Amino acid sequence: MKSRPEKGPGPGAAATAAATLATLATAATTLVLDLAWLGFVARGLYDSALGPLRRPEVLWPAALLFYAFYVAVTVAWAVLRSEGPLHAARRGAGLGLVAYATYELTNWAVLRDWPAWIVPIDIAWGVALTAAAALAGKVAQRGVEGARR
């Protein structure tokens, strides 16, 4: 009886592993940076800008839904469709610009007393955050792909 050569995971499994690690790296980077920004670095800025509009405690179901959607779109648009880390960062920056500008400019347009001075700060943060998260995701994806070669 002939023995069959053992098969390792196919190319589909390697791609899935790379995409999974890219998603985890993107999510971790997004969460760590955004929670540090919102909770420590810019907390006073948002407290003074939004005052009574801010909740005393975060509504975690809404926050988790946002992060799940945002990470999924960042991975699909900026990480998996990029040719390399810098390309992923550029695509992430573009996504951050569109997403955060949509939020900020809509609020400024329709909410009374939305502070104009926070608009460019928050948009710049969205650009930087999403670029960094996409970069981390692509580096993680490349690490898995390189380890399998």
Rosetta constraint file for C-alpha pairs under 8 A:
AtomPair CA 9 CA 13 HARMONIC 5.63 0.50
AtomPair CA 9 CA 14 HARMONIC 6.90 0.50
AtomPair CA 10 CA 14 HARMONIC 6.63 0.50
AtomPair CA 11 CA 15 HARMONIC 6.19 0.50
AtomPair CA 12 CA 16 HARMONIC 6.13 0.50
AtomPair CA 13 CA 17 HARMONIC 6.10 0.50
AtomPair CA 14 CA 18 HARMONIC 6.13 0.50
AtomPair CA 14 CA 144 HARMONIC 7.90 0.50
AtomPair CA 14 CA 145 HARMONIC 7.28 0.50
AtomPair CA 14 CA 148 HARMONIC 7.54 0.50
AtomPair CA 15 CA 19 HARMONIC 6.06 0.50
AtomPair CA 15 CA 145 HARMONIC 7.84 0.50
AtomPair CA 16 CA 20 HARMONIC 5.98 0.50
AtomPair CA 17 CA 21 HARMONIC 6.17 0.50
AtomPair CA 17 CA 144 HARMONIC 7.32 0.50
AtomPair CA 18 CA 22 HARMONIC 6.04 0.50
AtomPair CA 18 CA 140 HARMONIC 7.41 0.50
AtomPair CA 18 CA 141 HARMONIC 4.72 0.50
AtomPair CA 18 CA 142 HARMONIC 7.47 0.50
AtomPair CA 18 CA 144 HARMONIC 5.40 0.50
AtomPair CA 18 CA 145 HARMONIC 6.41 0.50
AtomPair CA 19 CA 23 HARMONIC 6.07 0.50
AtomPair CA 19 CA 80 HARMONIC 7.39 0.50
AtomPair CA 19 CA 141 HARMONIC 6.30 0.50
AtomPair CA 20 CA 24 HARMONIC 6.26 0.50
AtomPair CA 21 CA 25 HARMONIC 6.08 0.50
AtomPair CA 21 CA 137 HARMONIC 7.46 0.50
AtomPair CA 21 CA 140 HARMONIC 6.10 0.50
AtomPair CA 21 CA 141 HARMONIC 6.23 0.50
AtomPair CA 21 CA 144 HARMONIC 7.68 0.50
AtomPair CA 22 CA 26 HARMONIC 6.03 0.50
AtomPair CA 22 CA 75 HARMONIC 7.21 0.50
AtomPair CA 22 CA 79 HARMONIC 7.47 0.50
AtomPair CA 22 CA 136 HARMONIC 7.56 0.50
AtomPair CA 22 CA 137 HARMONIC 4.17 0.50
AtomPair CA 22 CA 138 HARMONIC 6.15 0.50
AtomPair CA 22 CA 139 HARMONIC 7.69 0.50
AtomPair CA 22 CA 140 HARMONIC 5.24 0.50
AtomPair CA 22 CA 141 HARMONIC 4.90 0.50
AtomPair CA 23 CA 27 HARMONIC 6.00 0.50
AtomPair CA 23 CA 71 HARMONIC 7.19 0.50
AtomPair CA 23 CA 72 HARMONIC 7.43 0.50
AtomPair CA 23 CA 75 HARMONIC 6.15 0.50
AtomPair CA 23 CA 137 HARMONIC 6.27 0.50
AtomPair CA 24 CA 28 HARMONIC 6.01 0.50
AtomPair CA 24 CA 137 HARMONIC 7.53 0.50
AtomPair CA 25 CA 29 HARMONIC 6.05 0.50
AtomPair CA 25 CA 133 HARMONIC 7.48 0.50
AtomPair CA 25 CA 136 HARMONIC 5.91 0.50
AtomPair CA 25 CA 137 HARMONIC 5.01 0.50
AtomPair CA 25 CA 140 HARMONIC 6.45 0.50
AtomPair CA 26 CA 30 HARMONIC 6.04 0.50
AtomPair CA 26 CA 71 HARMONIC 6.51 0.50
AtomPair CA 26 CA 74 HARMONIC 7.77 0.50
AtomPair CA 26 CA 75 HARMONIC 7.07 0.50
AtomPair CA 26 CA 133 HARMONIC 4.79 0.50
AtomPair CA 26 CA 134 HARMONIC 6.04 0.50
AtomPair CA 26 CA 135 HARMONIC 7.99 0.50
AtomPair CA 26 CA 136 HARMONIC 5.93 0.50
AtomPair CA 26 CA 137 HARMONIC 4.61 0.50
AtomPair CA 27 CA 31 HARMONIC 6.04 0.50
AtomPair CA 27 CA 67 HARMONIC 7.75 0.50
AtomPair CA 27 CA 71 HARMONIC 5.76 0.50
AtomPair CA 27 CA 133 HARMONIC 7.35 0.50
AtomPair CA 28 CA 32 HARMONIC 5.97 0.50
AtomPair CA 29 CA 33 HARMONIC 5.93 0.50
AtomPair CA 29 CA 132 HARMONIC 7.36 0.50
AtomPair CA 29 CA 133 HARMONIC 5.23 0.50
AtomPair CA 29 CA 136 HARMONIC 6.95 0.50
AtomPair CA 30 CA 34 HARMONIC 5.80 0.50
AtomPair CA 30 CA 67 HARMONIC 7.99 0.50
AtomPair CA 30 CA 71 HARMONIC 7.53 0.50
AtomPair CA 30 CA 129 HARMONIC 6.68 0.50
AtomPair CA 30 CA 130 HARMONIC 7.23 0.50
AtomPair CA 30 CA 132 HARMONIC 7.99 0.50
AtomPair CA 30 CA 133 HARMONIC 5.52 0.50
AtomPair CA 31 CA 35 HARMONIC 5.75 0.50
AtomPair CA 31 CA 67 HARMONIC 7.72 0.50
AtomPair CA 32 CA 36 HARMONIC 6.04 0.50
AtomPair CA 33 CA 37 HARMONIC 6.06 0.50
AtomPair CA 33 CA 129 HARMONIC 6.97 0.50
AtomPair CA 34 CA 38 HARMONIC 5.95 0.50
AtomPair CA 34 CA 129 HARMONIC 7.20 0.50
AtomPair CA 35 CA 39 HARMONIC 5.47 0.50
AtomPair CA 35 CA 40 HARMONIC 7.78 0.50
AtomPair CA 36 CA 40 HARMONIC 5.40 0.50
AtomPair CA 36 CA 41 HARMONIC 6.34 0.50
AtomPair CA 37 CA 41 HARMONIC 4.76 0.50
AtomPair CA 37 CA 42 HARMONIC 5.47 0.50
AtomPair CA 37 CA 43 HARMONIC 7.23 0.50
AtomPair CA 38 CA 42 HARMONIC 5.53 0.50
AtomPair CA 38 CA 43 HARMONIC 5.32 0.50
AtomPair CA 38 CA 46 HARMONIC 7.85 0.50
AtomPair CA 39 CA 43 HARMONIC 5.36 0.50
AtomPair CA 42 CA 46 HARMONIC 6.34 0.50
AtomPair CA 43 CA 47 HARMONIC 6.06 0.50
AtomPair CA 44 CA 48 HARMONIC 6.06 0.50
AtomPair CA 45 CA 49 HARMONIC 6.08 0.50
AtomPair CA 46 CA 50 HARMONIC 5.65 0.50
AtomPair CA 46 CA 51 HARMONIC 7.45 0.50
AtomPair CA 47 CA 51 HARMONIC 5.06 0.50
AtomPair CA 47 CA 54 HARMONIC 7.29 0.50
AtomPair CA 49 CA 114 HARMONIC 7.95 0.50
AtomPair CA 49 CA 115 HARMONIC 6.24 0.50
AtomPair CA 49 CA 118 HARMONIC 7.11 0.50
AtomPair CA 50 CA 54 HARMONIC 6.07 0.50
AtomPair CA 50 CA 114 HARMONIC 7.66 0.50
AtomPair CA 50 CA 115 HARMONIC 7.82 0.50
AtomPair CA 55 CA 59 HARMONIC 7.94 0.50
AtomPair CA 58 CA 63 HARMONIC 7.47 0.50
AtomPair CA 59 CA 63 HARMONIC 6.36 0.50
AtomPair CA 60 CA 64 HARMONIC 5.85 0.50
AtomPair CA 61 CA 65 HARMONIC 6.19 0.50
AtomPair CA 62 CA 66 HARMONIC 6.24 0.50
AtomPair CA 63 CA 67 HARMONIC 6.25 0.50
AtomPair CA 64 CA 68 HARMONIC 6.02 0.50
AtomPair CA 65 CA 69 HARMONIC 6.18 0.50
AtomPair CA 66 CA 70 HARMONIC 5.94 0.50
AtomPair CA 67 CA 71 HARMONIC 5.82 0.50
AtomPair CA 68 CA 72 HARMONIC 6.12 0.50
AtomPair CA 69 CA 73 HARMONIC 6.20 0.50
AtomPair CA 70 CA 74 HARMONIC 6.01 0.50
AtomPair CA 71 CA 75 HARMONIC 6.07 0.50
AtomPair CA 72 CA 76 HARMONIC 6.10 0.50
AtomPair CA 73 CA 77 HARMONIC 5.73 0.50
AtomPair CA 73 CA 78 HARMONIC 7.80 0.50
AtomPair CA 74 CA 78 HARMONIC 5.28 0.50
AtomPair CA 74 CA 79 HARMONIC 6.62 0.50
AtomPair CA 74 CA 92 HARMONIC 6.53 0.50
AtomPair CA 74 CA 95 HARMONIC 7.40 0.50
AtomPair CA 74 CA 130 HARMONIC 7.32 0.50
AtomPair CA 74 CA 133 HARMONIC 7.92 0.50
AtomPair CA 74 CA 134 HARMONIC 6.43 0.50
AtomPair CA 75 CA 79 HARMONIC 4.68 0.50
AtomPair CA 75 CA 80 HARMONIC 5.97 0.50
AtomPair CA 75 CA 134 HARMONIC 6.83 0.50
AtomPair CA 75 CA 137 HARMONIC 7.18 0.50
AtomPair CA 76 CA 80 HARMONIC 5.51 0.50
AtomPair CA 76 CA 81 HARMONIC 6.76 0.50
AtomPair CA 77 CA 81 HARMONIC 5.87 0.50
AtomPair CA 77 CA 91 HARMONIC 7.30 0.50
AtomPair CA 77 CA 92 HARMONIC 7.80 0.50
AtomPair CA 78 CA 82 HARMONIC 6.02 0.50
AtomPair CA 78 CA 87 HARMONIC 7.95 0.50
AtomPair CA 78 CA 88 HARMONIC 4.99 0.50
AtomPair CA 78 CA 89 HARMONIC 7.27 0.50
AtomPair CA 78 CA 90 HARMONIC 7.92 0.50
AtomPair CA 78 CA 91 HARMONIC 4.87 0.50
AtomPair CA 78 CA 92 HARMONIC 5.17 0.50
AtomPair CA 78 CA 95 HARMONIC 7.73 0.50
AtomPair CA 78 CA 134 HARMONIC 5.96 0.50
AtomPair CA 79 CA 88 HARMONIC 5.26 0.50
AtomPair CA 79 CA 92 HARMONIC 7.86 0.50
AtomPair CA 79 CA 134 HARMONIC 5.53 0.50
AtomPair CA 79 CA 135 HARMONIC 7.45 0.50
AtomPair CA 79 CA 137 HARMONIC 6.11 0.50
AtomPair CA 79 CA 138 HARMONIC 5.29 0.50
AtomPair CA 80 CA 138 HARMONIC 7.46 0.50
AtomPair CA 81 CA 88 HARMONIC 7.75 0.50
AtomPair CA 82 CA 87 HARMONIC 5.57 0.50
AtomPair CA 82 CA 88 HARMONIC 5.11 0.50
AtomPair CA 82 CA 91 HARMONIC 7.60 0.50
AtomPair CA 82 CA 138 HARMONIC 7.97 0.50
AtomPair CA 83 CA 87 HARMONIC 6.07 0.50
AtomPair CA 83 CA 88 HARMONIC 7.25 0.50
AtomPair CA 84 CA 88 HARMONIC 6.16 0.50
AtomPair CA 84 CA 138 HARMONIC 6.84 0.50
AtomPair CA 85 CA 89 HARMONIC 6.22 0.50
AtomPair CA 85 CA 134 HARMONIC 7.92 0.50
AtomPair CA 85 CA 135 HARMONIC 5.31 0.50
AtomPair CA 85 CA 136 HARMONIC 7.94 0.50
AtomPair CA 85 CA 138 HARMONIC 5.40 0.50
AtomPair CA 85 CA 139 HARMONIC 6.09 0.50
AtomPair CA 86 CA 90 HARMONIC 6.22 0.50
AtomPair CA 86 CA 135 HARMONIC 6.86 0.50
AtomPair CA 87 CA 91 HARMONIC 6.19 0.50
AtomPair CA 88 CA 92 HARMONIC 5.96 0.50
AtomPair CA 88 CA 131 HARMONIC 7.33 0.50
AtomPair CA 88 CA 134 HARMONIC 5.54 0.50
AtomPair CA 88 CA 135 HARMONIC 5.62 0.50
AtomPair CA 88 CA 138 HARMONIC 6.46 0.50
AtomPair CA 89 CA 93 HARMONIC 6.03 0.50
AtomPair CA 89 CA 130 HARMONIC 7.65 0.50
AtomPair CA 89 CA 131 HARMONIC 4.30 0.50
AtomPair CA 89 CA 132 HARMONIC 6.37 0.50
AtomPair CA 89 CA 133 HARMONIC 7.81 0.50
AtomPair CA 89 CA 134 HARMONIC 5.43 0.50
AtomPair CA 89 CA 135 HARMONIC 4.86 0.50
AtomPair CA 90 CA 94 HARMONIC 6.28 0.50
AtomPair CA 90 CA 131 HARMONIC 6.37 0.50
AtomPair CA 91 CA 95 HARMONIC 6.22 0.50
AtomPair CA 91 CA 131 HARMONIC 7.21 0.50
AtomPair CA 91 CA 134 HARMONIC 7.79 0.50
AtomPair CA 92 CA 96 HARMONIC 6.03 0.50
AtomPair CA 92 CA 127 HARMONIC 7.25 0.50
AtomPair CA 92 CA 130 HARMONIC 4.96 0.50
AtomPair CA 92 CA 131 HARMONIC 4.26 0.50
AtomPair CA 92 CA 132 HARMONIC 7.59 0.50
AtomPair CA 92 CA 133 HARMONIC 7.48 0.50
AtomPair CA 92 CA 134 HARMONIC 5.40 0.50
AtomPair CA 92 CA 135 HARMONIC 7.76 0.50
AtomPair CA 93 CA 97 HARMONIC 6.10 0.50
AtomPair CA 93 CA 126 HARMONIC 7.71 0.50
AtomPair CA 93 CA 127 HARMONIC 4.52 0.50
AtomPair CA 93 CA 128 HARMONIC 6.44 0.50
AtomPair CA 93 CA 129 HARMONIC 7.92 0.50
AtomPair CA 93 CA 130 HARMONIC 5.73 0.50
AtomPair CA 93 CA 131 HARMONIC 4.49 0.50
AtomPair CA 94 CA 98 HARMONIC 6.33 0.50
AtomPair CA 94 CA 127 HARMONIC 6.89 0.50
AtomPair CA 95 CA 99 HARMONIC 6.03 0.50
AtomPair CA 95 CA 127 HARMONIC 7.40 0.50
AtomPair CA 95 CA 130 HARMONIC 7.10 0.50
AtomPair CA 96 CA 100 HARMONIC 5.77 0.50
AtomPair CA 96 CA 101 HARMONIC 7.94 0.50
AtomPair CA 96 CA 123 HARMONIC 7.52 0.50
AtomPair CA 96 CA 126 HARMONIC 4.73 0.50
AtomPair CA 96 CA 127 HARMONIC 4.32 0.50
AtomPair CA 96 CA 128 HARMONIC 7.50 0.50
AtomPair CA 96 CA 129 HARMONIC 7.35 0.50
AtomPair CA 96 CA 130 HARMONIC 5.24 0.50
AtomPair CA 96 CA 131 HARMONIC 7.26 0.50
AtomPair CA 97 CA 101 HARMONIC 5.67 0.50
AtomPair CA 97 CA 123 HARMONIC 6.15 0.50
AtomPair CA 97 CA 124 HARMONIC 7.48 0.50
AtomPair CA 97 CA 126 HARMONIC 6.30 0.50
AtomPair CA 97 CA 127 HARMONIC 5.15 0.50
AtomPair CA 98 CA 102 HARMONIC 5.93 0.50
AtomPair CA 99 CA 103 HARMONIC 6.44 0.50
AtomPair CA 99 CA 126 HARMONIC 7.55 0.50
AtomPair CA 100 CA 104 HARMONIC 6.01 0.50
AtomPair CA 100 CA 122 HARMONIC 6.92 0.50
AtomPair CA 100 CA 123 HARMONIC 5.10 0.50
AtomPair CA 100 CA 126 HARMONIC 5.50 0.50
AtomPair CA 100 CA 127 HARMONIC 7.69 0.50
AtomPair CA 101 CA 105 HARMONIC 5.61 0.50
AtomPair CA 101 CA 106 HARMONIC 7.97 0.50
AtomPair CA 101 CA 119 HARMONIC 7.79 0.50
AtomPair CA 101 CA 123 HARMONIC 5.56 0.50
AtomPair CA 102 CA 106 HARMONIC 5.88 0.50
AtomPair CA 103 CA 107 HARMONIC 6.20 0.50
AtomPair CA 104 CA 108 HARMONIC 6.08 0.50
AtomPair CA 104 CA 119 HARMONIC 5.58 0.50
AtomPair CA 104 CA 122 HARMONIC 7.34 0.50
AtomPair CA 104 CA 123 HARMONIC 7.20 0.50
AtomPair CA 105 CA 109 HARMONIC 5.98 0.50
AtomPair CA 105 CA 119 HARMONIC 7.10 0.50
AtomPair CA 106 CA 110 HARMONIC 6.17 0.50
AtomPair CA 107 CA 111 HARMONIC 5.32 0.50
AtomPair CA 107 CA 114 HARMONIC 6.57 0.50
AtomPair CA 108 CA 112 HARMONIC 7.68 0.50
AtomPair CA 108 CA 113 HARMONIC 7.90 0.50
AtomPair CA 108 CA 114 HARMONIC 5.18 0.50
AtomPair CA 108 CA 115 HARMONIC 7.19 0.50
AtomPair CA 108 CA 116 HARMONIC 6.73 0.50
AtomPair CA 108 CA 119 HARMONIC 7.73 0.50
AtomPair CA 115 CA 119 HARMONIC 7.34 0.50
AtomPair CA 117 CA 121 HARMONIC 7.34 0.50
AtomPair CA 118 CA 122 HARMONIC 6.03 0.50
AtomPair CA 119 CA 123 HARMONIC 6.17 0.50
AtomPair CA 120 CA 124 HARMONIC 5.98 0.50
AtomPair CA 121 CA 125 HARMONIC 6.23 0.50
AtomPair CA 122 CA 126 HARMONIC 6.22 0.50
AtomPair CA 123 CA 127 HARMONIC 6.30 0.50
AtomPair CA 124 CA 128 HARMONIC 6.24 0.50
AtomPair CA 125 CA 129 HARMONIC 5.85 0.50
AtomPair CA 126 CA 130 HARMONIC 5.93 0.50
AtomPair CA 127 CA 131 HARMONIC 6.05 0.50
AtomPair CA 128 CA 132 HARMONIC 6.12 0.50
AtomPair CA 129 CA 133 HARMONIC 6.15 0.50
AtomPair CA 130 CA 134 HARMONIC 6.02 0.50
AtomPair CA 131 CA 135 HARMONIC 6.08 0.50
AtomPair CA 132 CA 136 HARMONIC 6.18 0.50
AtomPair CA 133 CA 137 HARMONIC 6.18 0.50
AtomPair CA 134 CA 138 HARMONIC 6.15 0.50
AtomPair CA 135 CA 139 HARMONIC 6.16 0.50
AtomPair CA 136 CA 140 HARMONIC 6.18 0.50
AtomPair CA 137 CA 141 HARMONIC 6.16 0.50
AtomPair CA 138 CA 142 HARMONIC 6.04 0.50
AtomPair CA 139 CA 143 HARMONIC 6.09 0.50
AtomPair CA 140 CA 144 HARMONIC 6.49 0.50
AtomPair CA 141 CA 145 HARMONIC 6.27 0.50
AtomPair CA 142 CA 146 HARMONIC 5.84 0.50
AtomPair CA 143 CA 147 HARMONIC 6.11 0.50
AtomPair CA 144 CA 148 HARMONIC 6.42 0.50
AtomPair CA 145 CA 149 HARMONIC 6.68 0.50
